[in-house]
Amino acid sequence: MLKKRVTASIFVLQGQSVQSIGFNRFLPIGDPAIAAEFFSRWGADEIMLIDLSAPREKRGPDLALIERVSRACFVPLAVAGGLSTVEQVHDAVAAGADKVAVNTAALQDSSLISRIADRFGAQCAIAAFDVLSDVDRGPVVTSNAARERRPEEFLALLRRAEAAGAGEILVQSVDRDGSRNGYDLALIAAATQAVHVPVIALGGCGHPDHAVALFRQTKASAAAIGNMLNYTEHSILLIKAALARAGIPVRNDSYADYAMQALDMMGRPGRQPEAQLDDLFFRHIPDEVI
């Protein structure tokens, strides 16, 4: 069985990593390169660098940012934001990206995915979809940082992206962004049933149990997580420990596996029982006398 992936998502606004809440509120975190280094060391299977400023400023990718982050990143790096031509994808790959995620430009011209896949391979091409829930229409695909609604049907767009050569599909729930209420499982389940390529879920993860529910109730290949990873050190290892306890196969190369660590309601390591802490006290052992 293929192992499930945990993808660390770094949202960047004006050069700084931020917490994104509902696509319209942003709380500053710090240097994206520092975040990438820590997430790499904490066991992320891959990192996704999402430049929120690019579509707002109507510019191409920030190559200097990609290069700086890639130097601190020891796992595959996917980049998103401002990519609208094959030449820009070439520049992003040359700057250190392993994959690219295209959204608005691919919705306007699905042949962009085909051209990326033809030149760099399908594994490099991620079709990204920002999706709103609508009571009347159901899932609604958006573009331009969720400011515009697309008329096309959600699942039809996913199938079109797959047919165009996308190696993976990223589905982000706009409604769940920053909510910490869990993934939109119905949305992700529908996406995984509609296509045969790996689906990455993003939006709403606020506790390791949310990742467990994602993989138990859908066929998602990867759980992309943003805000939650900024709250607790070793948070990726805690998530992977919860997945492993639930019988979900994950990669963990770290000595710190938290296999026996209980978590509190916030998903952070709980306090060990007093008896166990007592056993950890230093005890003096005199030198052996022969």
C-alpha positions as MATLAB code, in Angstrom:
seq = 'MLKKRVTASIFVLQGQSVQSIGFNRFLPIGDPAIAAEFFSRWGADEIMLIDLSAPREKRGPDLALIERVSRACFVPLAVAGGLSTVEQVHDAVAAGADKVAVNTAALQDSSLISRIADRFGAQCAIAAFDVLSDVDRGPVVTSNAARERRPEEFLALLRRAEAAGAGEILVQSVDRDGSRNGYDLALIAAATQAVHVPVIALGGCGHPDHAVALFRQTKASAAAIGNMLNYTEHSILLIKAALARAGIPVRNDSYADYAMQALDMMGRPGRQPEAQLDDLFFRHIPDEVI';
ca = [
       0.000    0.000    0.000;
       1.280    3.452   -0.888;
       2.115    5.578    2.121;
       0.028    8.664    2.764;
       1.782   12.012    2.649;
       1.746   15.012    4.945;
       2.381   18.218    2.998;
       3.408   21.371    4.836;
       1.853   24.445    3.213;
       3.586   27.804    3.568;
       1.392   30.749    2.597;
       3.394   33.842    1.693;
       2.123   37.408    1.530;
       4.523   40.228    0.639;
       7.506   38.003    1.337;
       6.422   36.835    4.807;
       4.815   33.539    5.767;
       1.310   34.053    7.152;
      -1.641   32.213    8.591;
      -4.540   32.417    6.157;
      -8.092   32.595    7.480;
     -10.944   32.493    4.970;
      -8.710   33.816    2.182;
      -9.165   37.356    3.547;
      -7.432   37.528    6.944;
      -3.711   37.005    7.317;
      -1.629   36.793   10.485;
       2.157   37.203   10.137;
       4.430   34.287   11.050;
       7.934   35.079    9.789;
      10.541   33.960    7.278;
       9.297   31.313    4.783;
      12.795   29.830    4.493;
      12.977   29.232    8.245;
       9.543   27.586    8.160;
      10.659   25.341    5.279;
      13.766   24.246    7.155;
      11.836   23.358   10.314;
       9.082   21.538    8.409;
      11.731   19.545    6.540;
      13.393   18.524    9.795;
      10.063   17.703   11.446;
       9.198   15.086    8.842;
       7.154   16.775    6.098;
       6.961   14.573    3.024;
       6.873   17.659    0.819;
       6.430   21.408    1.118;
       4.085   23.620   -0.849;
       5.028   27.294   -1.150;
       1.937   29.361   -2.012;
       2.589   32.971   -3.043;
      -0.637   34.815   -2.239;
       0.735   38.154   -3.453;
       1.359   37.054   -7.044;
      -2.290   36.957   -8.242;
      -3.143   40.063   -6.235;
      -0.265   41.985   -7.781;
      -0.823   40.360  -11.201;
       2.808   39.286  -11.501;
       4.789   36.139  -12.111;
       6.428   33.906   -9.515;
       8.913   35.322   -7.036;
      12.026   33.466   -8.198;
      14.245   34.889   -5.463;
      11.807   33.598   -2.843;
      11.671   30.145   -4.465;
      15.457   29.933   -4.599;
      15.859   31.011   -0.973;
      13.238   28.571    0.298;
      14.550   25.692   -1.834;
      18.006   26.051   -0.250;
      16.448   25.433    3.178;
      14.159   22.650    1.969;
      15.308   19.021    2.066;
      12.116   17.467    0.668;
      10.279   17.983   -2.644;
       9.139   21.585   -3.074;
       5.958   22.548   -4.936;
       5.298   26.204   -5.717;
       2.089   28.039   -6.565;
       1.197   31.609   -7.410;
       1.711   33.666  -10.548;
       2.492   30.771  -12.898;
       0.828   31.284  -16.258;
       3.388   30.228  -18.896;
       5.711   27.299  -19.515;
       8.632   29.729  -19.446;
       7.704   30.819  -15.925;
       7.493   27.173  -14.885;
      10.983   26.637  -16.358;
      12.302   29.550  -14.306;
      10.618   28.238  -11.140;
      12.132   24.783  -11.651;
      15.537   26.343  -12.307;
      15.146   28.259   -9.019;
      14.615   25.012   -7.103;
      10.987   23.936   -7.468;
      10.272   20.232   -8.019;
       6.580   20.730   -8.849;
       4.290   23.595   -9.771;
       0.619   24.108   -8.980;
      -1.404   26.130  -11.480;
      -4.854   27.512  -10.818;
      -6.297   30.548  -12.595;
      -4.137   30.268  -15.714;
      -5.039   26.590  -16.152;
      -8.736   27.342  -15.756;
      -8.447   29.878  -18.549;
      -6.367   27.570  -20.737;
      -6.271   23.864  -19.885;
      -3.544   23.324  -22.486;
      -1.118   24.929  -20.014;
      -1.206   21.720  -17.962;
      -0.530   19.652  -21.070;
       2.436   21.806  -22.034;
       3.894   21.648  -18.521;
       3.478   17.871  -18.399;
       4.982   17.424  -21.857;
       8.069   19.441  -21.013;
       8.699   18.567  -17.367;
       6.710   15.375  -16.819;
       3.289   14.779  -15.294;
       4.837   14.539  -11.809;
       5.657   18.253  -12.062;
       2.126   19.413  -12.948;
      -0.402   19.954  -10.145;
      -3.838   21.280  -11.066;
      -5.076   23.396   -8.145;
      -8.704   24.195   -7.384;
     -10.009   26.647   -4.766;
     -13.572   25.553   -4.030;
     -16.495   27.262   -2.311;
     -19.600   25.483   -1.030;
     -22.846   26.829   -2.467;
     -26.235   25.703   -1.141;
     -27.790   25.775   -4.600;
     -24.905   24.816   -6.882;
     -22.831   22.631   -4.609;
     -19.036   22.945   -5.006;
     -18.095   26.082   -6.940;
     -14.595   26.480   -8.356;
     -13.093   29.952   -7.957;
     -10.140   31.805   -9.438;
      -8.075   34.930   -8.745;
      -7.608   34.173   -5.031;
     -11.251   33.038   -4.647;
     -12.584   36.393   -5.829;
     -14.222   35.083   -9.018;
     -16.590   32.138   -9.451;
     -16.265   29.833  -12.417;
     -19.342   28.634  -14.320;
     -17.928   25.156  -15.040;
     -18.945   22.143  -12.958;
     -16.408   21.109  -10.312;
     -15.956   17.443  -11.171;
     -15.903   18.198  -14.894;
     -12.967   20.550  -14.326;
     -11.117   17.881  -12.341;
     -11.572   15.340  -15.110;
     -10.444   17.892  -17.697;
      -7.271   18.575  -15.698;
      -6.550   14.862  -15.442;
      -7.107   14.391  -19.169;
      -4.764   17.309  -19.849;
      -1.941   15.506  -18.072;
      -1.983   16.719  -14.463;
      -0.017   14.329  -12.268;
      -1.819   15.460   -9.112;
      -4.841   17.526   -8.170;
      -4.971   19.923   -5.220;
      -8.423   20.651   -3.801;
      -8.582   23.500   -1.312;
     -11.780   24.328    0.565;
     -12.124   28.102    0.757;
     -14.797   27.770    3.446;
     -12.554   25.670    5.676;
      -9.422   27.807    5.244;
      -8.111   28.601    8.722;
     -11.206   27.181   10.426;
      -9.447   24.275   12.186;
     -12.766   22.391   11.895;
     -11.441   19.585    9.738;
     -11.356   18.896    6.015;
     -14.442   19.028    3.819;
     -14.618   15.248    3.593;
     -17.573   15.173    1.198;
     -15.748   17.482   -1.203;
     -12.526   15.465   -1.088;
     -14.347   12.149   -1.379;
     -16.148   13.355   -4.506;
     -12.852   14.524   -6.008;
     -11.041   11.248   -5.362;
     -13.896    9.275   -6.891;
     -13.924   11.434  -10.020;
     -10.237   11.083  -10.990;
      -7.504    8.465  -10.898;
      -4.519   10.686  -10.101;
      -3.486   11.511   -6.504;
      -5.591   14.147   -4.756;
      -4.110   16.538   -2.176;
      -6.585   17.945    0.362;
      -6.075   21.415    1.846;
      -8.122   23.573    4.193;
      -9.393   23.056    7.728;
      -6.914   20.755    9.476;
      -6.600   21.770   13.118;
      -5.948   18.482   14.913;
      -4.206   15.185   14.070;
      -7.605   13.482   14.181;
      -8.640   15.543   11.160;
      -5.862   13.946    9.108;
      -6.907   10.514   10.380;
     -10.507   11.182    9.294;
      -9.329   12.380    5.883;
      -7.493    9.164    5.087;
     -10.090    6.902    6.664;
     -13.076    8.434    4.898;
     -11.600    9.436    1.527;
      -9.016    8.165   -0.932;
      -6.885   11.303   -0.633;
      -3.170   10.720   -1.141;
      -1.914   13.694    0.849;
      -3.035   15.938    3.693;
      -1.827   19.480    3.105;
      -1.681   21.485    6.325;
      -0.939   25.155    6.839;
      -1.837   27.083    9.983;
      -1.750   24.174   12.406;
       1.949   23.549   11.823;
       2.826   26.985   13.159;
       1.396   26.305   16.623;
       3.445   23.385   17.944;
       6.999   22.146   17.463;
       7.228   18.665   15.939;
       3.586   19.018   14.877;
       4.176   16.948   11.718;
       5.629   14.113   13.791;
       2.603   14.273   16.095;
       0.278   14.027   13.098;
       2.204   11.081   11.692;
       2.151    9.352   15.078;
      -1.633    9.685   15.174;
      -1.891    8.317   11.638;
       0.366    5.368   12.466;
      -1.680    4.546   15.593;
      -4.778    4.529   13.377;
      -3.149    2.004   11.063;
      -2.572    4.477    8.231;
       0.802    3.931    6.522;
       3.117    6.957    6.667;
       6.842    7.581    6.333;
       8.676    8.514    9.523;
      12.472    8.624    9.473;
      12.805   10.488   12.768;
      13.871    8.964   16.081;
      11.056   11.013   17.692;
       7.991    9.067   16.665;
       5.637    9.974   19.582;
       4.193    6.476   19.234;
       3.154    6.296   22.893;
       2.467   10.016   23.370;
      -1.069   11.002   24.359;
      -2.420   14.214   22.809;
      -4.600   16.846   24.417;
      -7.754   18.316   22.874;
      -5.644   20.803   20.901;
      -3.515   18.053   19.365;
      -0.467   18.886   21.480;
       1.513   16.413   23.614;
      -0.246   15.806   26.906;
       1.501   15.677   30.256;
       2.926   12.278   31.124;
       1.533   10.464   34.199;
       3.304   11.385   37.427;
       4.513    7.803   37.962;
       6.185    7.802   34.571;
       7.811   11.175   35.239;
       9.092    9.881   38.579;
      10.836    7.026   36.768;
      12.721    9.554   34.669;
      14.359   11.262   37.665;
      18.131   11.045   37.779;
      19.350    8.409   40.186;
      22.971    8.256   41.349;
      24.619    4.864   40.794;
      27.985    4.525   42.611;
      31.000    3.168   40.814;
      31.192   -0.578   40.800;
      33.646   -1.944   43.370;
      35.652   -4.956   42.240;
];
